[in-house]
Structures are given as C-alpha cells and as structure tokens.
Amino acid sequence: MSANTDIPSFYTKVTEADRHVGADEEDEEEEEEDGEPGLTETIIQPPARREDQHHSSWEDTIHRPTRHELQDGDGQNMELSEMTIPPPVRPEQQRDSLEAALQRTNSSKNQQRRSRDSTVGAVNADDRPSDEETAVDLPAQEKDPEDQGKDLQTQAYKPSPFITEFVTLSYLVFFSLLGTLARLGVNAITLYPNTPVTSRVLWANLGGSLVMGFLAEDRRLFRHEWGSPDLNASAAAHGKIKKTIPLYIGLATGFCGSFTSFSSFIRDCFLALTNDLVGPSPTSAYHSETKIHSRNGGFSFLALTAILILHPALSLAGLNTGAQLALLLQPVTPTIPVRLTRYLLDPAVVILGFGCWLGAVFLAIWPPGDHVHWRFRAVFPLVFAPPGCLLRYYVSKHMNAIVPSFPLGTFVVNIAGTGILGMAFDLQHASGAGASSANACAVLQGIMEGFCGCLTTVSTWVAELNGLRRRHGWVYGLTSVGVGLGLMVIVMGSMGWTIGFETPVCS
C-alpha cells in the first residue's frame, strides 16, 4: 500500500521488533500445527477473574502495545487471557501497514483461542467446580471380589419390602409391651420410704435414654446386616443403614420409646407446681402417702424447677453414658448373625408380638383373681401400649423430615400424648367418672400408662436435642417443655383449681 492512503499517521510507522514478533508468531503457529511446538517464551496461568464481556475499540484492537508501553503503564486495562514474558529489547523501526497489522492481530487471536482450549489451567477460579461436585461425577470404585461376595451374601437375606414392614411392626408391638412393663416395674421399685426423688418416672427416663445412647453409638451388633458388612465404614453410613433394620427399630423406637414417657414427666411437673405430687409412704414400701401437707407457693415453684432440670439433665447424661459404654465395650460386643435374625428371631417375634398383645386383651376381658388389681396394674396398660407406639412410629417417620432443625413428628406426638394424659387424669379423678367406677378407673389408667406412655418419648427427644445445633436444640427443648406444661395447666388446672381432684377407687 502506498504512503498516500488516508490511514492515520500513527499506523504508518511500526517497529522492527513488531515485524519480528509477527513473523515469530506465524512460525510458532506453523510449528504447533506440525506437532512440534517451538515456544521460546514461558506461559503463565491467567489471573483468577472473569473475562470482560465488553469488546475493545477498533483502535485498541489494531494497536498492540509494545513492551515499553506496558512498562510505562499503557495498556494495563487490556483483557488478556494469557500473560507472556515480553521479548528482548529491539530498536524501534517504522510501523507496518494496516493490512499487516490486521493480519497480525487475527493470527494472535487464533493462537490465543487454541491455547485456551488446550490449557486446563485457563479455567477461571470462580467457575472451578468444588470437590463435592467433582466427587459426584467420578466413577464408582470397583469393589474387591471378597467385598462383592459379602454384599451378595447379605443381600440374599434381605426380604421383600412388605415382609420387612410386617416384621418391623411385630418388633414394635413386642418391644412396646416389654418397655411398658419395664417402666411400670421401675416406678414400683422406686416407691420406698425416704426416696430422694418423688418423680418416679425419672429413673425410667434415665434407663431408656442410656439404652438409646448405646444403640445409637454401637457399630457391631448389626454390622452383618444387609449393606453394612464393613466395620470401618463411616458412622453416618452405618447409622443410616442401621435405622432400616427391624430389630434396631424395635429396640430403639419400641423399647426405649415405651420405657420413657414425656407425658408422665410433664404431669409430674404440673403436680409439683400445684403441690399434688404424691410421695412415698414414710413407713411402708410400695405405698404412697395418703395426706399431702400444704406449703408455700415459692416452694412449689422450686419443686417444679427441680423436676424440669432433673429429667432432661439426667436423660442427656444417660444418653452420653450409653454412647461411651458402646465405645468402651466395642471390642467385646458380639455381632448378631444375619441367618439367626432372618430365620429365628424374625418369625419368633411375629408370633410373640401379636400373641402377647392378644393375651393381654384376653386377660383384660377375663382377669384372674382380683380383677381391679390386675387390670389397673398391668393388663390395660399392655392393651393400649402397642397402638401408642405404632402411632408414634408412623407420625415421626413422616413428619420429622419436614423441618430438619425442629423434629416436628416427635414434637406432635409428645404434645398430643400430654394433652390426652391430662384429660384422662381429669376423668379418673372426677367424682362421677373414674373416681367411682373401678373398671372405668382401670381403663383410664391403661390409657395414661399404656397409650400416652408409649405415644410420648424422652429417649428420642433427648437424642434429638443432642444431635441438633445448640441454638436449634434450645428452641426445640424449651418449646416442647413450655407448650406441654402450658397445655397441662389448661387441661388439668381448669379442673383442679375449680372443682378439685377426687381420689380414684383404683389408686
């Protein structure tokens, strides 16, 4: 092109260094296509920032800054995808023509585009996937033949979903009966003269929480069950599989949940507040005090505070003690064989669970000896225990996952069971209902100790408190106790502070 063109004057002079740079870039492009790269400059990874989406001006595209301009601060805002070390100093010459500048710019852009596609490190830091995202896309590691054989062996013992659900219900029924009997027995043996704690359900809540802590932390009893043959698996994976085993559900939800009682705990709180909590006889074991002496309201508040502190504190202590025992006894804890569970325990519990429940119904209809004593002490609580346990199991199963920071299912069953116990207590201590009829009094006692005692739970409640974050645990615990005590004040206080409680005939 001649020098008489209308091109601006600053395009008519280029340095000899720029010509050499353009020639070097073309040579490098040809060598790269041949598979033998001839780079003589070091490539440094781009800065970790997003690429500017705005196009530069036409003049800035044509006029690439020289090394001296970059050192002087010119061209610092250019959006380079790569940063190269500048070439050695060369004497300045005239600028080449517009066609040569355009050709050089296009060649440089093509080279940069190919370099970005082939360089892994050119990905921006903001768009780089996290370890968790890349871990999901990684192919699963193949297991050893020995591990695959163990998995196939454990899967062979896994029954159908219908059979698993039916066996789970059988375990819940059977262990709810055992948990109810254990709670009633502990309440009876802790009724002795000069007992340090008037609320006798405290020891049942402590024992059930201790067993719950052991079961939750143990990793040997059920390690041969399906999908979990590895003792070194993570605690979360082992616990997730363990919660699907019918025997574990029966022990944790059936026995521990029925052994403890949230509704009885709130009832004792209210009775301590109103100075109606019956203490043991000062002279005879297994007998209650017939006369309650009056006291100041401040002392009643202290009694309420003592029960509110003792039950959650000792239950949490029992939960952590059980977990520590599981860790301590892990080397000597036996493992339940899968064959024994599938072929012996499961069929036996199906027969024993529903058979014992049916036997309790028959004893309630045709009681031996003193019918009031039999029905009041154990028979009617055993009749109403399995429905409460099954209802708690299904409500918690479908509602606890709704709000992860607030176990809604456990909260609902605890509050509902507390309200039902308050109404049954009112009817039992009313002069025209349970206080005068022996059979009605025994049925109401069965509803309180059986249905409400198994519908509500302290072991699961403290396990959830221990597993939640501190702020969520405080909110959940205070809400449960506050709503339960407030409901009991409305239900039982409305009768006790107006009409008064009568002594039931079956007490």
C-alpha positions, 0 to 999 in steps of 0.5 A: 500500500502506498504512503498516500492512503488516508490511514492515520499517521500513527499506523504508518510507522511500526517497529522492527521488533513488531515485524519480528514478533509477527513473523515469530508468531506465524512460525510458532503457529506453523510449528504447533500445527506440525506437532512440534511446538517451538515456544521460546517464551514461558506461559503463565496461568491467567489471573483468577477473574472473569473475562470482560464481556465488553469488546475493545475499540477498533483502535485498541484492537489494531494497536498492540502495545509494545513492551515499553508501553506496558512498562510505562503503564499503557495498556494495563486495562487490556483483557488478556487471557494469557500473560507472556514474558515480553521479548528482548529489547529491539530498536524501534523501526517504522510501523507496518501497514494496516493490512499487516497489522490486521493480519497480525492481530487475527493470527494472535487471536487464533493462537490465543483461542487454541491455547485456551482450549488446550490449557486446563489451567485457563479455567477461571477460579470462580467457575472451578467446580468444588470437590463435592461436585467433582466427587459426584461425577467420578466413577464408582470404585470397583469393589474387591471380589471378597467385598462383592461376595459379602454384599451378595451374601447379605443381600440374599437375606434381605426380604421383600419390602412388605415382609420387612414392614410386617416384621418391623411392626411385630418388633414394635408391638413386642418391644412396646409391651416389654418397655411398658412393663419395664417402666411400670416395674421401675416406678414400683421399685422406686416407691420406698420410704425416704426416696430422694426423688418423688418423680418416679418416672425419672429413673425410667427416663434415665434407663431408656435414654442410656439404652438409646445412647448405646444403640445409637453409638454401637457399630457391631451388633448389626454390622452383618446386616444387609449393606453394612458388612464393613466395620470401618465404614463411616458412622453416618453410613452405618447409622443410616443403614442401621435405622432400616433394620427391624430389630434396631427399630424395635429396640430403639423406637419400641423399647426405649420409646415405651420405657420413657414417657414425656407425658408422665414427666410433664404431669409430674411437673404440673403436680409439683407446681400445684403441690399434688405430687404424691410421695412415698409412704414414710413407713411402708414400701410400695405405698404412697402417702395418703395426706399431702401437707400444704406449703408455700407457693415459692416452694412449689415453684422450686419443686417444679424447677427441680423436676424440669432440670432433673429429667432432661439433665439426667436423660442427656447424661444417660444418653452420653453414658450409653454412647461411651459404654458402646465405645468402651465395650466395642471390642467385646460386643458380639455381632448378631448373625444375619441367618439367626435374625432372618430365620429365628428371631424374625418369625419368633417375634411375629408370633410373640408380638401379636400373641402377647398383645392378644393375651393381654386383651384376653386377660383384660376381658377375663382377669384372674383373681382380683380383677381391679388389681390386675387390670389397673396394674398391668393388663390395660396398660399392655392393651393400649401400649402397642397402638401408642407406639405404632402411632408414634412410629408412623407420625415421626417417620413422616413428619420429622423430615419436614423441618430438619432443625425442629423434629416436628413428628416427635414434637406432635406426638409428645404434645398430643400424648400430654394433652390426652394424659391430662384429660384422662387424669381429669376423668379418673379423678372426677367424682362421677367418672373414674373416681367411682367406677373401678373398671372405668378407673382401670381403663383410664389408667391403661390409657395414661400408662399404656397409650400416652406412655408409649405415644410420648418419648424422652429417649428420642427427644433427648437424642434429638436435642443432642444431635441438633445445633445448640441454638436449634436444640434450645428452641426445640427443648424449651418449646416442647417443655413450655407448650406441654406444661402450658397445655397441662395447666389448661387441661388439668388446672381448669379442673383442679383449681375449680372443682378439685381432684377426687381420689380414684377407687383404683389408686 
